[in-house]
Amino acid sequence: MRYSRCILAFFVVVAFAAGAFGATLEDYAGRVRLAKDAAADLHKTVSSGTISKEAEERLLGIIENSLPATEKVDAPGTTVVTDYTWLHEDISEYRAEKKPERRREILSSLTVRLQAIEETVSELANAEKAAPTKDSDKEALDKILQREEYKTVEPQESPLTSLLDRILNWLFSRYPKQPITPVATPGMPNLASFLQILLFLGVAIGLGFIGYKLVPHFVPRFRKDNARKRERVVLGEVISEDTTSHDLFSEAEELARSGQLTLAIRKAYIAALCGLEDRRLLKLAKYKTNRDYLFDLRKRREIVAEMSDITREFERHWYGAKESTAEDWARVAALYQQTIDKAERA
């Protein structure tokens, strides 16, 4: 019982000694792209003078939430820290500014800077995917990491790791390693060596199995999160795996009957996307835009026309200032049904 407790304490200390990880480069690139697209859409709509206050705040929220003021990003061979203080300051200035000309200038500058950062992140991602043995690729990566957008984080030893080292050193000092004296093995020395290897393998497998069973009980980050794996995110809305496109469209009909036609059109558009994913015609992703989904369907000529129409209707009513009517809802509902019917045949 005493030895079992020692093994348990050892695995707990090792598990908690693990350091925190930053965001992956792919995740960071997706959020930069999302923020850039939102800024470009906002600049275009504000310039036309047709955006509502609600839609404006929604797009500003997407930009702010996609790129926090600072965060760690795991790059090849190092960790970098991004600094988007200027982005949040520009958004605050935009909200406080009353002159339309100055507001458009702020949005234009913000969009250009995000476009430049997106190109930089693309170079960084390409450098990560390239062969690490090429000197030219390594030099290109070093140049990218030296730019002012990034700061290198010096690795520091975790206090828990230092504590573990001290504990192990103390244990070794209490139980010093005895000198091994070779002993003549009578009989079959090869068989004895083979059995010894089997014994070591059995002990290693046993310890690994104990760690596999015990660590998830003490470290939440290693527990299986089946609910998260089943979640789908479309336009910031989380949809569980057991929710079908028919369920989503039924919710859209309920919204339409209660007079919330704009929300009903948005829900019908989400239902169409989920219906196409259920039929394996496209793949939903958190950072994909409406245009990305249409690009994925470019080879599906039998349904791309309907999806283009329903996408246009959604953008016109959700991002624009046009008031939704019953006729608009009826047109979107018909487009949804045509899309699903053709998807079934496809």
ROSE-13327 format. One record per residue (C-alpha): y, z, x. Coordinates in steps of 0.5 Angstrom, whole numbers, plus 500, padded with zeros to 3 digits. Example, Ala and Ser with C-alpha at 12.3 -4.5 7.8 and 13.67 -1.06 7.14 Angstrom:
2
491516525
498514527
This chain:
346
500500500
505502506
503495509
505491502
511495502
513493509
511485507
516485501
522488505
521483510
521477505
527480501
531481508
529474510
531471503
538475503
540472510
540465508
548463508
551459502
552452502
558447501
558441496
554435498
557429500
555425494
557430489
564430493
565423493
563423485
568428484
574424488
572418484
572421477
579424479
582417482
580414475
583419471
589419475
589411474
588411467
593416466
598412470
597406466
597409459
604413461
607407463
605403457
608409453
602410448
599416450
599423446
600430449
593432448
590426452
595427457
593434458
585432458
586427464
590432468
585437467
579432469
583431476
585439477
577441475
574435479
578437486
580444487
585446492
580448497
572447498
567446503
563440504
557439508
558432512
553430517
552435523
558439520
562443515
569441513
574444508
578440504
585441502
588439495
594444495
598438494
595435489
595441484
603441486
604434484
601436477
605442476
611438478
609432473
608437468
615440469
619434470
622431464
625424466
620419465
621415471
620421476
613422472
611415473
613415480
609422481
603419478
603412482
604416489
598421486
594415485
595411491
593418495
587419491
585411492
586412500
581419500
576415496
576410501
575415507
570419503
566412502
566411510
564418511
558417506
556410509
556414516
551419513
546414511
547410518
542411523
544417527
542414534
547408534
553410538
558406535
556410528
557416531
564415534
566412527
564419524
568423529
574419528
573420520
572428521
578428526
583426520
588431517
584431510
579435514
578442518
572444521
569450519
566454525
559457524
559464524
553469524
551472518
551480518
545480515
542475520
545480525
542486522
535483521
535481529
536488530
531491526
526486529
528488536
527495534
520494532
518490538
521496542
516501538
510496539
510493545
506487546
500489550
497484556
492480554
486481559
481475558
474477556
468473557
465470551
457470550
454465546
458459543
466460545
468454541
465457535
469463536
476459537
475455531
474462527
480465530
484459528
481459521
483466521
490465523
491459518
489464512
494469514
499464514
497461508
497468505
504470507
507464505
504465498
506472497
513469499
513464494
511469489
516474491
522471493
524468486
524475483
529477488
534471489
536468483
538462486
531460488
529461480
527455476
532453472
529448467
534448462
539445467
534440469
534438462
541438461
545431460
553431461
557425458
564425458
564433459
560435454
553438455
547435451
540438451
534434452
531435445
538432442
537425440
542420439
540420431
542428432
548426435
550421430
549425424
554430427
559424428
558423420
559430419
566430423
568424419
566427412
571433414
576428416
576429424
575421425
577421432
572426434
567422430
568416433
568420440
561423438
558416435
560413442
556419446
550418441
550410443
550412450
544417449
540412445
540407450
538412456
533414451
530407451
531407459
536401458
541405462
542412466
547417464
550421470
556426470
561422474
560415471
566412467
566408461
566402465
560404470
556404464
558397462
557395469
550397468
549393462
551387464
544384465
543386458
546380454
543382447
547389447
553389452
557385447
556391442
557396447
563393449
566393442
564400441
567402448
574399447
574402440
573409443
578408448
583406443
582412439
581417444
586416450
591412445
596414440
593410435
591414428
584413426
582411419
576410415
576403416
576404424
570409423
566405419
567399424
564404430
559406425
556399424
557398432
553404433
547402428
547394431
547397438
541402437
537396433
538391438
536396444
530398440
528390440
529390447
